[in-house]
Amino acid sequence: MEPKLRIHFEKELRQASEAEAKGHLQLAWHSLERAHILSQAHAWPHLQVHGAMFCFAWRRGNLSELAGQLPRLLLAAPGSWLGRAPLGNTGGANVGIFTPMPIPGDLQAIFQEAARQEGQGPPRQAP
């Protein structure tokens, strides 16, 4: 994961943890979703986010989210390695596991800046 991308990824994970500690559960989940979008092309961070989502669901007693995270935990790393992770997908059980979604504009800008710093072309865009 490019350094610029990693900084934003870790920021989202940190914000999720801080928000949950303060009882701001929707904000915590939103930050996990954003971390998921940032991590999709990178096997370990992608798996890490699904682990965080699973743990969040466990702490909340959310059985449907727990069940939804199980296959995602199995498929996250291979999906990243093979370039099959659906771009923009927020990673929760409330969305299809293979459904691409629009990437928020601020996250698109982070991807573009990271790609420029690495000398790569722009990232693929979700429909």
N, CA, C and O atoms as a DFTB+ gen file, in Angstrom:
508 C
 N C O
     1  1       0.862      -1.177       0.000
     2  2       0.000       0.000       0.000
     3  2       0.906       1.237       0.000
     4  3       1.836       1.354       0.798
     5  1       0.603       2.140      -0.910
     6  2       1.373       3.362      -1.041
     7  2       1.309       4.155       0.266
     8  3       0.276       4.151       0.936
     9  1       2.405       4.839       0.641
    10  2       2.422       5.565       1.925
    11  2       1.261       6.542       2.094
    12  3       0.662       6.602       3.168
    13  1       0.935       7.301       1.060
    14  2      -0.161       8.275       1.157
    15  2      -1.486       7.568       1.427
    16  3      -2.290       8.022       2.241
    17  1      -1.697       6.468       0.745
    18  2      -2.922       5.702       0.926
    19  2      -2.961       5.099       2.332
    20  3      -4.004       5.113       2.987
    21  1      -1.827       4.572       2.794
    22  2      -1.759       3.970       4.127
    23  2      -2.099       4.997       5.216
    24  3      -2.793       4.670       6.179
    25  1      -1.621       6.217       5.068
    26  2      -1.912       7.263       6.051
    27  2      -3.428       7.455       6.192
    28  3      -3.950       7.527       7.304
    29  1      -4.118       7.536       5.068
    30  2      -5.572       7.750       5.098
    31  2      -6.303       6.505       5.592
    32  3      -7.291       6.609       6.320
    33  1      -5.825       5.345       5.201
    34  2      -6.406       4.081       5.658
    35  2      -6.315       3.985       7.183
    36  3      -7.308       3.702       7.852
    37  1      -5.134       4.218       7.720
    38  2      -4.946       4.132       9.169
    39  2      -5.739       5.211       9.909
    40  3      -6.209       4.985      11.024
    41  1      -5.883       6.377       9.291
    42  2      -6.691       7.446       9.879
    43  2      -8.144       7.009      10.019
    44  3      -8.771       7.248      11.051
    45  1      -8.679       6.370       8.984
    46  2     -10.068       5.902       9.034
    47  2     -10.241       4.825      10.111
    48  3     -11.237       4.828      10.835
    49  1      -9.281       3.910      10.219
    50  2      -9.373       2.886      11.264
    51  2      -9.322       3.519      12.648
    52  3     -10.076       3.131      13.540
    53  1      -8.447       4.480      12.826
    54  2      -8.322       5.181      14.106
    55  2      -9.622       5.934      14.432
    56  3     -10.103       5.893      15.565
    57  1     -10.176       6.613      13.436
    58  2     -11.438       7.336      13.651
    59  2     -12.568       6.373      14.012
    60  3     -13.418       6.699      14.840
    61  1     -12.581       5.205      13.406
    62  2     -13.611       4.209      13.723
    63  2     -13.496       3.790      15.183
    64  3     -14.498       3.714      15.893
    65  1     -12.297       3.525      15.620
    66  2     -12.076       3.100      17.000
    67  2     -12.457       4.192      17.987
    68  3     -13.118       3.926      18.991
    69  1     -12.047       5.408      17.705
    70  2     -12.357       6.535      18.588
    71  2     -13.859       6.802      18.632
    72  3     -14.417       7.050      19.701
    73  1     -14.504       6.752      17.488
    74  2     -15.948       6.999      17.437
    75  2     -16.708       5.919      18.209
    76  3     -17.644       6.227      18.947
    77  1     -16.315       4.669      18.042
    78  2     -16.991       3.595      18.775
    79  2     -16.804       3.776      20.276
    80  3     -17.747       3.585      21.044
    81  1     -15.596       4.141      20.703
    82  2     -15.323       4.346      22.127
    83  2     -16.206       5.441      22.717
    84  3     -16.550       5.397      23.898
    85  1     -16.569       6.421      21.894
    86  2     -17.422       7.527      22.342
    87  2     -18.913       7.221      22.158
    88  3     -19.766       8.042      22.494
    89  1     -19.218       6.037      21.623
    90  2     -20.611       5.664      21.413
    91  2     -21.216       6.179      20.131
    92  3     -22.430       6.099      19.945
    93  1     -20.397       6.707      19.241
    94  2     -20.867       7.212      17.950
    95  2     -20.788       6.064      16.923
    96  3     -19.898       6.029      16.073
    97  1     -21.722       5.153      17.026
    98  2     -21.633       3.899      16.279
    99  2     -21.782       4.079      14.773
   100  3     -21.090       3.408      14.006
   101  1     -22.671       4.970      14.333
   102  2     -22.825       5.185      12.889
   103  2     -21.559       5.779      12.294
   104  3     -21.144       5.386      11.204
   105  1     -20.944       6.712      12.992
   106  2     -19.696       7.300      12.524
   107  2     -18.587       6.256      12.501
   108  3     -17.772       6.231      11.578
   109  1     -18.557       5.400      13.509
   110  2     -17.550       4.334      13.553
   111  2     -17.686       3.419      12.341
   112  3     -16.698       3.099      11.680
   113  1     -18.918       3.001      12.054
   114  2     -19.144       2.106      10.912
   115  2     -18.811       2.807       9.593
   116  3     -18.225       2.204       8.693
   117  1     -19.183       4.068       9.486
   118  2     -18.886       4.839       8.274
   119  2     -17.364       4.879       8.034
   120  3     -16.914       4.732       6.898
   121  1     -16.590       5.072       9.082
   122  2     -15.131       5.090       8.941
   123  2     -14.597       3.725       8.538
   124  3     -13.646       3.638       7.761
   125  1     -15.199       2.654       9.056
   126  2     -14.790       1.309       8.635
   127  2     -15.087       1.098       7.151
   128  3     -14.284       0.501       6.435
   129  1     -16.229       1.582       6.694
   130  2     -16.569       1.456       5.274
   131  2     -15.558       2.212       4.405
   132  3     -15.134       1.717       3.360
   133  1     -15.181       3.401       4.843
   134  2     -14.202       4.191       4.087
   135  2     -12.841       3.501       4.088
   136  3     -12.152       3.479       3.068
   137  1     -12.458       2.940       5.226
   138  2     -11.197       2.187       5.285
   139  2     -11.260       0.998       4.330
   140  3     -10.265       0.660       3.690
   141  1     -12.426       0.369       4.236
   142  2     -12.589      -0.758       3.325
   143  2     -12.352      -0.337       1.879
   144  3     -11.638      -1.016       1.142
   145  1     -12.939       0.766       1.479
   146  2     -12.761       1.246       0.109
   147  2     -11.276       1.504      -0.169
   148  3     -10.770       1.162      -1.238
   149  1     -10.595       2.100       0.783
   150  2      -9.176       2.414       0.604
   151  2      -8.306       1.159       0.549
   152  3      -7.230       1.175      -0.047
   153  1      -8.761       0.088       1.160
   154  2      -7.919      -1.107       1.307
   155  2      -8.097      -2.164       0.226
   156  3      -7.290      -3.090       0.148
   157  1      -9.102      -2.061      -0.592
   158  2      -9.509      -3.183      -1.432
   159  2      -8.427      -3.780      -2.327
   160  3      -8.452      -4.982      -2.592
   161  1      -7.506      -2.996      -2.784
   162  2      -6.476      -3.517      -3.691
   163  2      -5.294      -4.130      -2.943
   164  3      -4.326      -4.560      -3.570
   165  1      -5.358      -4.175      -1.626
   166  2      -4.219      -4.605      -0.812
   167  2      -4.674      -5.687       0.164
   168  3      -5.454      -5.422       1.079
   169  1      -4.181      -6.899      -0.039
   170  2      -4.704      -8.074       0.665
   171  2      -4.717      -7.932       2.184
   172  3      -5.766      -8.127       2.798
   173  1      -3.596      -7.602       2.809
   174  2      -3.575      -7.560       4.267
   175  2      -4.471      -6.444       4.819
   176  3      -5.276      -6.716       5.709
   177  1      -4.367      -5.207       4.335
   178  2      -5.278      -4.183       4.852
   179  2      -6.750      -4.519       4.606
   180  3      -7.598      -4.246       5.455
   181  1      -7.053      -5.105       3.459
   182  2      -8.429      -5.490       3.134
   183  2      -8.939      -6.503       4.159
   184  3     -10.049      -6.373       4.675
   185  1      -8.124      -7.501       4.442
   186  2      -8.479      -8.510       5.442
   187  2      -8.595      -7.870       6.824
   188  3      -9.485      -8.217       7.600
   189  1      -7.701      -6.943       7.126
   190  2      -7.719      -6.243       8.413
   191  2      -9.045      -5.502       8.619
   192  3      -9.612      -5.541       9.711
   193  1      -9.532      -4.837       7.588
   194  2     -10.801      -4.105       7.710
   195  2     -11.953      -5.070       7.948
   196  3     -12.809      -4.812       8.794
   197  1     -11.986      -6.176       7.214
   198  2     -13.073      -7.125       7.442
   199  2     -12.990      -7.715       8.846
   200  3     -14.018      -7.990       9.464
   201  1     -11.786      -7.908       9.348
   202  2     -11.637      -8.340      10.741
   203  2     -12.188      -7.303      11.705
   204  3     -12.858      -7.648      12.678
   205  1     -11.909      -6.032      11.438
   206  2     -12.428      -4.945      12.283
   207  2     -13.950      -4.882      12.199
   208  3     -14.617      -4.640      13.205
   209  1     -14.500      -5.097      11.005
   210  2     -15.955      -5.091      10.845
   211  2     -16.582      -6.263      11.602
   212  3     -17.622      -6.114      12.244
   213  1     -15.946      -7.415      11.520
   214  2     -16.430      -8.596      12.244
   215  2     -16.429      -8.320      13.749
   216  3     -17.412      -8.602      14.433
   217  1     -15.333      -7.771      14.260
   218  2     -15.223      -7.477      15.694
   219  2     -16.243      -6.421      16.131
   220  3     -16.824      -6.527      17.211
   221  1     -16.455      -5.417      15.304
   222  2     -17.453      -4.387      15.596
   223  2     -18.833      -5.045      15.717
   224  3     -19.580      -4.772      16.657
   225  1     -19.159      -5.908      14.763
   226  2     -20.450      -6.605      14.784
   227  2     -20.554      -7.506      16.020
   228  3     -21.621      -7.599      16.627
   229  1     -19.479      -8.152      16.386
   230  2     -19.456      -9.015      17.574
   231  2     -19.762      -8.195      18.829
   232  3     -20.584      -8.595      19.654
   233  1     -19.097      -7.051      18.965
   234  2     -19.310      -6.192      20.138
   235  2     -20.726      -5.646      20.188
   236  3     -21.242      -5.384      21.274
   237  1     -21.364      -5.469      19.046
   238  2     -22.720      -4.942      18.982
   239  2     -23.766      -6.062      19.042
   240  3     -24.958      -5.786      19.175
   241  1     -23.334      -7.307      18.946
   242  2     -24.279      -8.423      18.928
   243  2     -25.099      -8.472      17.653
   244  3     -26.239      -8.935      17.659
   245  1     -24.515      -7.990      16.549
   246  2     -25.217      -7.915      15.263
   247  2     -24.969      -9.218      14.491
   248  3     -23.970      -9.356      13.785
   249  1     -25.893     -10.161      14.640
   250  2     -25.716     -11.487      14.044
   251  2     -25.708     -11.474      12.525
   252  3     -24.955     -12.228      11.909
   253  1     -26.533     -10.631      11.906
   254  2     -26.558     -10.609      10.441
   255  2     -25.235     -10.065       9.897
   256  3     -24.742     -10.558       8.882
   257  1     -24.659      -9.069      10.544
   258  2     -23.369      -8.546      10.092
   259  2     -22.264      -9.572      10.339
   260  3     -21.376      -9.740       9.503
   261  1     -22.311     -10.257      11.477
   262  2     -21.320     -11.311      11.746
   263  2     -21.356     -12.362      10.640
   264  3     -20.316     -12.754      10.111
   265  1     -22.557     -12.811      10.299
   266  2     -22.704     -13.822       9.252
   267  2     -22.227     -13.290       7.906
   268  3     -21.631     -14.030       7.123
   269  1     -22.483     -12.023       7.635
   270  2     -22.055     -11.425       6.374
   271  2     -20.551     -11.234       6.283
   272  3     -19.988     -11.260       5.189
   273  1     -19.897     -11.045       7.417
   274  2     -18.451     -10.846       7.396
   275  2     -17.681     -12.152       7.231
   276  3     -16.546     -12.130       6.755
   277  1     -18.255     -13.271       7.604
   278  2     -17.533     -14.547       7.486
   279  2     -17.053     -14.838       6.061
   280  3     -15.863     -15.093       5.871
   281  1     -17.936     -14.809       5.052
   282  2     -17.416     -15.071       3.699
   283  2     -16.471     -13.965       3.223
   284  3     -15.560     -14.225       2.436
   285  1     -16.677     -12.768       3.683
   286  2     -15.796     -11.664       3.297
   287  2     -14.398     -11.871       3.872
   288  3     -13.402     -11.553       3.222
   289  1     -14.325     -12.403       5.090
   290  2     -13.012     -12.707       5.670
   291  2     -12.274     -13.761       4.832
   292  3     -11.052     -13.717       4.696
   293  1     -13.024     -14.689       4.285
   294  2     -12.414     -15.738       3.452
   295  2     -12.007     -15.231       2.072
   296  3     -11.013     -15.691       1.510
   297  1     -12.764     -14.290       1.529
   298  2     -12.555     -13.846       0.154
   299  2     -11.743     -12.558       0.010
   300  3     -11.297     -12.237      -1.091
   301  1     -11.544     -11.825       1.089
   302  2     -10.895     -10.511       0.994
   303  2      -9.492     -10.591       0.395
   304  3      -9.206      -9.927      -0.601
   305  1      -8.627     -11.388       0.987
   306  2      -7.240     -11.447       0.499
   307  2      -7.167     -12.000      -0.927
   308  3      -6.522     -11.385      -1.777
   309  1      -7.805     -13.137      -1.217
   310  2      -7.754     -13.614      -2.608
   311  2      -8.343     -12.617      -3.598
   312  3      -7.828     -12.465      -4.706
   313  1      -9.417     -11.939      -3.208
   314  2     -10.017     -10.935      -4.088
   315  2      -9.052      -9.805      -4.397
   316  3      -8.997      -9.316      -5.526
   317  1      -8.291      -9.390      -3.392
   318  2      -7.291      -8.336      -3.604
   319  2      -6.151      -8.834      -4.474
   320  3      -5.751      -8.158      -5.422
   321  1      -5.625     -10.011      -4.162
   322  2      -4.503     -10.573      -4.938
   323  2      -4.857     -10.723      -6.408
   324  3      -4.028     -10.482      -7.285
   325  1      -6.096     -11.123      -6.668
   326  2      -6.521     -11.387      -8.041
   327  2      -7.119     -10.162      -8.739
   328  3      -7.507     -10.235      -9.905
   329  1      -7.191      -9.043      -8.025
   330  2      -7.772      -7.839      -8.608
   331  2      -9.267      -7.950      -8.819
   332  3      -9.823      -7.303      -9.706
   333  1      -9.922      -8.770      -8.007
   334  2     -11.358      -9.014      -8.183
   335  2     -12.229      -8.297      -7.158
   336  3     -13.454      -8.408      -7.212
   337  1     -11.623      -7.561      -6.223
   338  2     -12.416      -6.836      -5.234
   339  2     -13.221      -5.756      -5.963
   340  3     -12.655      -4.982      -6.735
   341  1     -14.522      -5.697      -5.728
   342  2     -15.363      -4.723      -6.439
   343  2     -15.093      -3.304      -5.938
   344  3     -15.323      -2.991      -4.770
   345  1     -14.611      -2.467      -6.825
   346  2     -14.235      -1.104      -6.456
   347  2     -15.385      -0.345      -5.826
   348  3     -16.528      -0.426      -6.277
   349  1     -15.065       0.397      -4.771
   350  2     -16.041       1.244      -4.116
   351  2     -16.957       0.526      -3.143
   352  3     -17.657       1.173      -2.363
   353  1     -16.965      -0.803      -3.175
   354  2     -17.830      -1.572      -2.287
   355  2     -17.482      -1.237      -0.843
   356  3     -16.308      -1.216      -0.473
   357  1     -18.493      -0.977      -0.032
   358  2     -18.264      -0.539       1.344
   359  2     -18.013      -1.679       2.330
   360  3     -17.664      -1.424       3.482
   361  1     -18.183      -2.925       1.904
   362  2     -17.739      -4.063       2.697
   363  2     -18.685      -4.618       3.728
   364  3     -18.377      -5.641       4.340
   365  1     -19.820      -3.995       3.948
   366  2     -20.759      -4.497       4.945
   367  2     -21.702      -5.538       4.378
   368  3     -21.816      -5.704       3.164
   369  1     -22.370      -6.232       5.272
   370  2     -23.318      -7.275       4.868
   371  2     -24.552      -6.698       4.185
   372  3     -25.339      -7.438       3.595
   373  1     -24.724      -5.391       4.260
   374  2     -25.893      -4.758       3.636
   375  2     -25.717      -4.517       2.139
   376  3     -26.639      -4.035       1.480
   377  1     -24.553      -4.843       1.598
   378  2     -24.312      -4.708       0.157
   379  2     -23.810      -6.030      -0.398
   380  3     -23.198      -6.820       0.320
   381  1     -24.070      -6.268      -1.674
   382  2     -23.622      -7.492      -2.306
   383  2     -22.102      -7.620      -2.245
   384  3     -21.378      -6.637      -2.405
   385  1     -21.645      -8.803      -2.021
   386  2     -20.214      -9.052      -1.835
   387  2     -19.390      -8.733      -3.093
   388  3     -18.205      -8.415      -2.992
   389  1     -20.011      -8.818      -4.264
   390  2     -19.304      -8.551      -5.519
   391  2     -19.822      -7.303      -6.228
   392  3     -19.564      -7.123      -7.418
   393  1     -20.548      -6.439      -5.517
   394  2     -21.175      -5.269      -6.116
   395  2     -20.247      -4.058      -6.104
   396  3     -19.895      -3.573      -5.028
   397  1     -19.838      -3.554      -7.277
   398  2     -19.066      -2.311      -7.291
   399  2     -19.986      -1.140      -6.944
   400  3     -21.187      -1.171      -7.212
   401  1     -19.398      -0.121      -6.347
   402  2     -20.165       1.053      -5.936
   403  2     -19.350       2.295      -6.279
   404  3     -18.134       2.209      -6.449
   405  1     -20.008       3.445      -6.381
   406  2     -19.261       4.677      -6.647
   407  2     -18.293       4.973      -5.499
   408  3     -18.607       4.746      -4.331
   409  1     -17.127       5.479      -5.849
   410  2     -16.133       5.863      -4.853
   411  2     -16.374       7.336      -4.509
   412  3     -16.433       8.179      -5.405
   413  1     -16.513       7.651      -3.213
   414  2     -16.707       9.059      -2.835
   415  2     -15.586       9.943      -3.391
   416  3     -14.431       9.527      -3.476
   417  1     -15.950      11.163      -3.764
   418  2     -15.005      12.078      -4.402
   419  2     -13.731      12.304      -3.613
   420  3     -12.649      12.342      -4.199
   421  1     -13.828      12.456      -2.290
   422  2     -12.612      12.694      -1.509
   423  2     -11.694      11.481      -1.520
   424  3     -10.473      11.633      -1.482
   425  1     -12.264      10.272      -1.572
   426  2     -11.432       9.075      -1.643
   427  2     -10.838       8.919      -3.047
   428  3      -9.711       8.444      -3.188
   429  1     -11.578       9.311      -4.078
   430  2     -11.026       9.304      -5.437
   431  2      -9.787      10.191      -5.498
   432  3      -8.786       9.826      -6.114
   433  1      -9.857      11.351      -4.860
   434  2      -8.716      12.273      -4.859
   435  2      -7.514      11.653      -4.152
   436  3      -6.378      11.845      -4.584
   437  1      -7.750      10.919      -3.081
   438  2      -6.660      10.234      -2.372
   439  2      -6.030       9.184      -3.274
   440  3      -4.805       9.086      -3.348
   441  1      -6.855       8.397      -3.963
   442  2      -6.331       7.393      -4.897
   443  2      -5.502       8.059      -5.997
   444  3      -4.420       7.581      -6.338
   445  1      -6.004       9.151      -6.545
   446  2      -5.290       9.831      -7.630
   447  2      -3.961      10.394      -7.152
   448  3      -2.957      10.304      -7.859
   449  1      -3.948      10.970      -5.964
   450  2      -2.697      11.510      -5.431
   451  2      -1.698      10.390      -5.155
   452  3      -0.512      10.527      -5.455
   453  1      -2.167       9.295      -4.590
   454  2      -1.283       8.157      -4.319
   455  2      -0.722       7.596      -5.623
   456  3       0.456       7.245      -5.687
   457  1      -1.545       7.510      -6.654
   458  2      -1.091       6.997      -7.947
   459  2      -0.048       7.924      -8.564
   460  3       0.938       7.451      -9.128
   461  1      -0.250       9.222      -8.467
   462  2       0.732      10.179      -8.992
   463  2       2.059      10.040      -8.269
   464  3       3.117      10.069      -8.897
   465  1       2.008       9.889      -6.947
   466  2       3.236       9.762      -6.168
   467  2       3.983       8.479      -6.495
   468  3       5.208       8.424      -6.383
   469  1       3.259       7.461      -6.893
   470  2       3.883       6.189      -7.248
   471  2       4.199       6.107      -8.736
   472  3       4.746       5.106      -9.197
   473  1       3.859       7.153      -9.493
   474  2       4.142       7.171     -10.923
   475  2       3.253       6.252     -11.730
   476  3       3.620       5.824     -12.823
   477  1       2.081       5.947     -11.193
   478  2       1.141       5.074     -11.888
   479  2       0.061       5.920     -12.534
   480  3      -0.045       7.121     -12.288
   481  1      -0.724       5.280     -13.351
   482  2      -1.869       5.958     -13.934
   483  2      -2.972       6.079     -12.893
   484  3      -2.819       5.595     -11.771
   485  1      -4.061       6.707     -13.243
   486  2      -5.177       6.840     -12.299
   487  2      -5.789       5.476     -11.989
   488  3      -5.731       4.572     -12.823
   489  1      -6.377       5.315     -10.798
   490  2      -6.999       4.039     -10.455
   491  2      -8.237       3.800     -11.294
   492  3      -8.832       4.729     -11.840
   493  1      -8.614       2.526     -11.387
   494  2      -9.868       2.189     -12.062
   495  2     -11.007       2.832     -11.306
   496  3     -10.943       2.999     -10.088
   497  1     -12.034       3.187     -12.022
   498  2     -13.205       3.819     -11.416
   499  2     -14.367       2.857     -11.396
   500  3     -14.639       2.172     -12.382
   501  1     -15.056       2.808     -10.263
   502  2     -16.274       1.995     -10.178
   503  2     -17.361       2.679     -10.996
   504  3     -17.356       3.902     -11.139
   505  1     -18.297       1.892     -11.535
   506  2     -19.395       2.487     -12.298
   507  2     -20.292       3.341     -11.443
   508  3     -21.262       3.910     -11.942
